[in-house]
Amino acid sequence: MKSEPDECSVDDALAAPRATVPWTGVRNYQARNFMRDRMKIGDGVLFCHSGVEQPGIAGLAEVASAPYPDPTQFDPKSDYYDPGSRAESPRWVMVDVRALRKTRPLALIDLRAYRELAGMRVLQKGNRLSITPVSPGEWRFIQRLLNSNTGR
């Protein structure tokens, strides 16, 4: 899951009550579908920072709620307002995310060098999605990188 740090950084999430933040503002149907259809409470999350000089993993988190309607879609003052969405059939959902820990930065550009991550969606050329699935093998490999001293 990617977030711009000026909107919600891993530090912001860790400082929030119960280290939990609402993941609002997803306005891409494919990312929404991943969140709505595939995320379960307790699933691991790679908390990535985007919109920075070196986008990449900044922390670990977990899904802390089932999907529910994103209230920003109904708020005309919100940057994420969607006048076409209706309360009786909301277009956009969100989950709550609980930050577990800040990690050493792992830049996405550096992760592309590992053949073990060759199929990882977030690393694919042209990927712009803020939410992409991670396979169990990719998750384990990144955990090993984060726990190693050298990053290799």
Secondary structure, DSSP 8 states (H G I E B T S, - for coil): -EE-HHHH-HHHHHHSGGGEEE------HHHHHIIIII--TT-EEEEEE-SSSS-EEEEEEEE-S--EE-GGGG-TTSTT--TT-BTTB-S-EE-EEEEEEEEEEEEHHHHTT-GGGTT-GGGSTT---S-----HHHHHHHHHHHHSSS--
